[in-house]
């Protein structure tokens, strides 16, 4: 809870939220809350979903632990599914960023554009081949299910 309170206070300064999309994202209530907070923020937070691992579950399987009587979580779920679900991931399914690492330049360009920087203002590193699997962690990985 303390971590979520600190995170909420930091959203006041947040301009861009990069969401690492994996099947686990759709099982994590803290991740749902984080996306919902960005979507409903008074400051316009640019959300950039990056598809890291698929497949993306159907809406009926997303955050399925939410019960019909939990109106607060159902409100978050509905808003996130309506708004976040319409955003195009980088890359489009079924591809993933792991299979197309050069697309990270597109993510950087989107961030720079939203921050008022010229695209390409910073140098992009060339993709590096990894001999071991790359593992990404959500900001919420400290919480169970993230």
PAVEXKOL-121287 format. One record per residue (C-alpha): y, z, x; residue in three letters. Coordinates in nm, 3 decimals. Example, Ala and Ser with C-alpha at 12.3 -4.5 7.8 and 13.67 -1.06 7.14 Angstrom:
2
{r {-0.450; 0.780; 1.230}; ala}
{r {-0.106; 0.714; 1.367}; ser}
END
This chain:
146
{r {0.000; 0.000; 0.000}; unk}
{r {0.239; 0.085; 0.284}; unk}
{r {0.172; -0.256; 0.439}; unk}
{r {0.249; -0.431; 0.106}; unk}
{r {0.576; -0.238; 0.073}; unk}
{r {0.680; -0.344; 0.424}; unk}
{r {0.582; -0.700; 0.341}; unk}
{r {0.786; -0.695; 0.020}; unk}
{r {1.096; -0.583; 0.206}; unk}
{r {1.048; -0.867; 0.455}; unk}
{r {1.041; -1.126; 0.177}; unk}
{r {1.416; -1.073; 0.141}; unk}
{r {1.451; -1.252; 0.477}; unk}
{r {1.167; -1.501; 0.432}; unk}
{r {1.255; -1.868; 0.397}; unk}
{r {0.912; -2.027; 0.445}; unk}
{r {0.563; -1.907; 0.358}; unk}
{r {0.272; -2.093; 0.517}; unk}
{r {-0.040; -2.025; 0.312}; unk}
{r {-0.370; -2.079; 0.492}; unk}
{r {-0.593; -2.209; 0.212}; unk}
{r {-0.960; -2.112; 0.229}; unk}
{r {-1.208; -2.011; -0.041}; unk}
{r {-1.145; -1.647; 0.062}; unk}
{r {-0.777; -1.678; -0.038}; unk}
{r {-0.886; -1.707; -0.401}; unk}
{r {-1.077; -1.376; -0.379}; unk}
{r {-0.793; -1.171; -0.233}; unk}
{r {-0.559; -0.980; -0.466}; unk}
{r {-0.312; -0.909; -0.181}; unk}
{r {-0.291; -1.286; -0.114}; unk}
{r {-0.234; -1.351; -0.486}; unk}
{r {0.048; -1.097; -0.483}; unk}
{r {0.200; -1.249; -0.169}; unk}
{r {0.206; -1.600; -0.319}; unk}
{r {0.337; -1.466; -0.652}; unk}
{r {0.615; -1.278; -0.472}; unk}
{r {0.719; -1.597; -0.291}; unk}
{r {0.712; -1.799; -0.614}; unk}
{r {0.927; -1.549; -0.803}; unk}
{r {1.165; -1.456; -0.521}; unk}
{r {1.536; -1.482; -0.597}; unk}
{r {1.576; -1.661; -0.265}; unk}
{r {1.408; -1.998; -0.263}; unk}
{r {1.104; -1.958; -0.041}; unk}
{r {0.943; -2.284; 0.065}; unk}
{r {0.566; -2.258; 0.030}; unk}
{r {0.357; -2.481; 0.254}; unk}
{r {-0.016; -2.467; 0.176}; unk}
{r {-0.233; -2.566; 0.473}; unk}
{r {-0.595; -2.645; 0.386}; unk}
{r {-0.803; -2.476; 0.652}; unk}
{r {-1.139; -2.463; 0.479}; unk}
{r {-1.274; -2.603; 0.155}; unk}
{r {-1.376; -2.647; -0.107}; unk}
{r {-1.098; -2.504; -0.322}; unk}
{r {-1.258; -2.322; -0.617}; unk}
{r {-1.190; -2.433; -0.974}; unk}
{r {-0.923; -2.234; -1.160}; unk}
{r {-1.189; -2.042; -1.353}; unk}
{r {-1.332; -1.917; -1.020}; unk}
{r {-0.996; -1.823; -0.862}; unk}
{r {-0.933; -1.447; -0.845}; unk}
{r {-1.221; -1.404; -1.092}; unk}
{r {-1.219; -1.025; -1.042}; unk}
{r {-0.909; -1.001; -1.265}; unk}
{r {-1.009; -0.864; -1.603}; unk}
{r {-0.863; -0.987; -1.937}; unk}
{r {-0.694; -0.650; -2.005}; unk}
{r {-0.497; -0.641; -1.677}; unk}
{r {-0.173; -0.800; -1.799}; unk}
{r {0.018; -0.758; -1.469}; unk}
{r {-0.246; -0.936; -1.262}; unk}
{r {-0.300; -1.199; -1.534}; unk}
{r {0.074; -1.275; -1.524}; unk}
{r {0.056; -1.320; -1.146}; unk}
{r {-0.258; -1.533; -1.177}; unk}
{r {-0.105; -1.760; -1.441}; unk}
{r {0.217; -1.814; -1.244}; unk}
{r {0.033; -1.881; -0.919}; unk}
{r {-0.214; -2.123; -1.079}; unk}
{r {0.067; -2.309; -1.258}; unk}
{r {0.303; -2.337; -0.961}; unk}
{r {0.099; -2.302; -0.642}; unk}
{r {-0.174; -2.526; -0.782}; unk}
{r {0.076; -2.814; -0.813}; unk}
{r {0.172; -2.803; -0.446}; unk}
{r {0.006; -3.057; -0.221}; unk}
{r {-0.192; -2.910; 0.064}; unk}
{r {-0.169; -3.038; 0.419}; unk}
{r {-0.395; -3.230; 0.444}; unk}
{r {-0.515; -3.337; 0.103}; unk}
{r {-0.872; -3.233; 0.014}; unk}
{r {-1.140; -3.288; 0.122}; unk}
{r {-0.987; -3.299; 0.471}; unk}
{r {-0.887; -2.982; 0.654}; unk}
{r {-0.632; -2.907; 0.924}; unk}
{r {-0.925; -2.822; 1.153}; unk}
{r {-1.039; -3.184; 1.130}; unk}
{r {-0.686; -3.322; 1.168}; unk}
{r {-0.495; -3.088; 1.402}; unk}
{r {-0.218; -3.343; 1.459}; unk}
{r {-0.104; -3.268; 1.103}; unk}
{r {0.029; -2.935; 1.230}; unk}
{r {0.328; -3.140; 1.345}; unk}
{r {0.393; -3.220; 0.977}; unk}
{r {0.383; -2.848; 0.897}; unk}
{r {0.633; -2.778; 1.177}; unk}
{r {0.856; -3.061; 1.055}; unk}
{r {0.850; -2.919; 0.699}; unk}
{r {0.947; -2.574; 0.829}; unk}
{r {1.227; -2.714; 1.045}; unk}
{r {1.359; -2.924; 0.758}; unk}
{r {1.370; -2.625; 0.527}; unk}
{r {1.545; -2.413; 0.791}; unk}
{r {1.811; -2.679; 0.838}; unk}
{r {1.686; -2.795; 1.175}; unk}
{r {1.629; -3.160; 1.252}; unk}
{r {1.264; -3.258; 1.234}; unk}
{r {1.133; -3.285; 1.586}; unk}
{r {1.411; -3.060; 1.723}; unk}
{r {1.145; -2.860; 1.899}; unk}
{r {0.876; -3.025; 2.104}; unk}
{r {0.535; -3.054; 1.944}; unk}
{r {0.242; -2.964; 2.159}; unk}
{r {-0.043; -3.209; 2.177}; unk}
{r {-0.351; -3.090; 1.991}; unk}
{r {-0.598; -2.908; 2.213}; unk}
{r {-0.971; -2.960; 2.172}; unk}
{r {-1.155; -2.631; 2.129}; unk}
{r {-1.510; -2.579; 2.244}; unk}
{r {-1.546; -2.277; 2.014}; unk}
{r {-1.461; -2.257; 1.644}; unk}
{r {-1.102; -2.169; 1.560}; unk}
{r {-1.062; -1.876; 1.324}; unk}
{r {-0.741; -1.822; 1.126}; unk}
{r {-0.644; -1.498; 0.964}; unk}
{r {-0.411; -1.450; 0.668}; unk}
{r {-0.119; -1.214; 0.699}; unk}
{r {-0.317; -1.008; 0.451}; unk}
{r {-0.639; -0.995; 0.658}; unk}
{r {-0.579; -0.627; 0.718}; unk}
{r {-0.657; -0.581; 0.349}; unk}
{r {-1.008; -0.619; 0.217}; unk}
{r {-1.084; -0.969; 0.090}; unk}
{r {-0.797; -1.142; 0.274}; unk}
END
